[in-house]
Amino acid sequence: GGYLRNLLLNKEDGNRDLDFAVSKGALELAKLFSKKIKGFYVVLDKKERCARVIHRLDGKTYTLDFAQFRGATIKKDLALRDFTINNLAVEVERIAEADNLEEIIIDGNGGQADLKRNLIRMVSIKSFKDDPLRIIRSFSLAATLNFKIDAPTVSQAKKYRHKIADVAAERVRDEFFKILAVENCAPYLRQMDKLCILEEILPQVVVMRDVEQGPYHHLDVWQHSLETVAQL
């Protein structure tokens, strides 16, 4: 996932979130691993067999998620994930024997090529339908990495934007704040606005449009707000 993506992008600073996909016994493995390293263990989703281990080392916090395959194989599991640049895996057992990371990476959807093209591309046409939060994540990834979102992905984001209302508010908040944390976030907010995605997150946007201001203003209330973000 993102850990491998960041390694390939030479973004190792702060790269402390790792995802492990296992064929069976994900919860049991995570619990045993937590005991071994004296970490903190928590079940994220018992039904989907997903758990998290949190570990402090040298003053830094590492988050390690263990999830059971959602498909029969690792490639089928990867096919159900969000974006190609996150759709990368490697067998842990092969790391020690490999001369470089690229030769052992499992990449069934062109993720490495998209990294070189600075492109955010959904893995499947069902990506946003399966989890509408991915719509916001496409923009948070684009903003954080300074990437572009490919046209079919943008089209699907617009199509399923109303599904954002079905996502837990905490998840929406966390993903949206990743966008706001980026220094040059205004272009991504403008793109989300044009696609009517932003109003699914902030309904107040709708009533701010076309509201005129005093004579010393050249923009309506909403465009003024966007411009304020850009100037900040």
N, C-alpha and C positions, 0 to 999 in steps of 0.2 A: 504493500500500500504506500502511503505517503512517506514512510521512512525510506523506502528504496527510491522513490521519486526524488526526494531531497538529496540523497547521496549522489544520484546521477546528475543533479543540478549543482553539485558542490555546495549545497546549503546544509552544512553539518551543525552549525550553531543552533542550539535549541531543538535539535532533532532527537527528541527523547520519547516519542510515542511510537510503539511498535505493535503491529498486529500479527497474530499467529493464527493460521487456519489449520485445523487438525481434522483428520478423517473420523475420529471417534473419541469419546472421553474428554471433551474439551474442559468441562467443569472440574473433573477429577484431576486433570493435568495441571490446570491453573492453581488448584488448591495445593497440590504437592509442590509445585514450583514456588508458590508463595512461602510455604514452610521452609523450603530449602534455602531461600535467600532472605528469610525473615521479613517478608513484605506484608502488605495489607491486602486481603482478598475480599472481593465483593462480587456477587452474582448480578450481572446486568440484565439478563433475560433467560430465565430458567427454561422456558419453552423453546427458545431458539438456541439454547446451549451456549451462552456467551457470558464470560466472566472477565474481571479486570484484576490485575495485580499492580499495586502501587509501591514503588521502592525508592527510598532516599539513598543516594550514594554521592559522597564528596560534595554535599550541599546542594545537589541537584535532584529533582524529582523525575522518576521514570514511570511512564504509564504503559503497561503491557496488557493488551487485550487478547484473549483466547476465544476463538469462535469455531464451532463445528461446521464442516462443509455444508453448504446449502445445496450442493449438487453431488453427484456420485464421485467426481474427481475434482482435483484442484482447478483444472481448466474450466469445468462446468461451474464451479463455485465462482471463479473470477468473472465468468460471463454474466453473473447476476449483480456485479458491483457497479459503481456509479460512472466514473470517467476513465478513459483509457490510460491516462497518465498515473492513475492510482491503481491500475489493474495489472500490477507487477508483483511477482512472487519469486521466491528462491527457496530451494530445499536447504534447511539449516545444516544438514549433514554434509552438504557439498561445499560449504563456505571455506573450510580449512584447506581443501585440496585445490581450490580454484586460483588461477593466477590473477584474474580480474573479475569484477562483478558481472560485467556484461555477458560473459560467456555462459553463465549459469542461470541467468534470469529467465523466468517463464513469462512470456509476453505473447498472448494469443490474439491481441486486438490492436497492435501497432502503437502501444503506449510510448515506447522509446522514440519512435519516429515523430510522434506528436510532441514530445518534449523538445526535440530539435526544431520543430516548426512553431514552438510557443503556442500550442493550440489546446483548447479545452474541448473535448469531444465525448459525447455520451457513449457508453459501451453498447447499449441496446435501446431500441425504440421504446421499451417498457421502463426505462430508467426512472423517469419522472413520475410515471403512474405508480410504480412500486413504492417510491418514497418522494413525495413532493418537496421535501426539504432540499433535495438535490438541486432544485431550481435556484434557490438562493446560494447553495454551495458552488454552483457553476460560476457565479459572479464573485464570490469571496475568493475562490481559487484564482480566477482571472485577475482580480485586483491585487491579491497578495503576490502572485508570480509575474504580474505585468504581461499576461497572456491574452489572446483573443479567443472568443467562443465561436466555434464554427456554425455556419448558417442553419443546418438541420437541428442542431442542439438549441439554438435560439428559437427556432420555430416551435419546437416541442415545449420549450419553457413557457412560451406565450400561450400555447394550447392548454397546458395543464395548470396555469397560474392560479385558477380558482381553488385548486386542491390544497393550496398553502394553508387555507383556513382549517384544514383537517389535522394539521401538524401541531404538536404541543408547543405552546407559546415560548417555553424556555428554550427549546431547540431552535426556534425561529430567531429569538433574541440573540442567542450565542453566535449563530451563523451570520446574522446581519451586522453584529458588532465587529466581526472580523473585517467586514468591508469598511466600516467607519474608522477602523484603526489604521487603515492604509493612508499614507500622506496624500496620494493623488487619487482619492476615491470618487471625486465628482463625475468623471466621465462614465464610470460604471453605474452610478446612481442615475445619471441622465439616460443611459441605455435602458435601465430597469424601468424608468418612468415612461419612456416611449413605448415600451412593451406592456404597459399597464400592470407591471409586476409589483412595483413599489407600493401602489395603493392597496395591494393585498396585504402588505405588511403594516403600512401606515394609512389607514382609511381617511385620516384628516387631510391627506393630500388632495382629495377630490374637491373639498369645499374651499381650498386655497387657490384653486385655479381660476384665472380670469377675474380675480378680486383686485380692482385698481387701488392705487395708493396716491399719496399727495403729489403735487406737481414736480417735486424734485426727484421723484422715482421714475425710472424708465422701464421697470419690470413689474409684473403683477406679484402678488404675495408669494405664490409658489415658486416662480422663476427667481425671485429675489432670494428665497431661502436656499435654492440650489446654488445660486451664485455666491452666497455667503459661505457655503461649504467649500466651494472652489477657491475662494480668496483665503480662507483659513488654511 
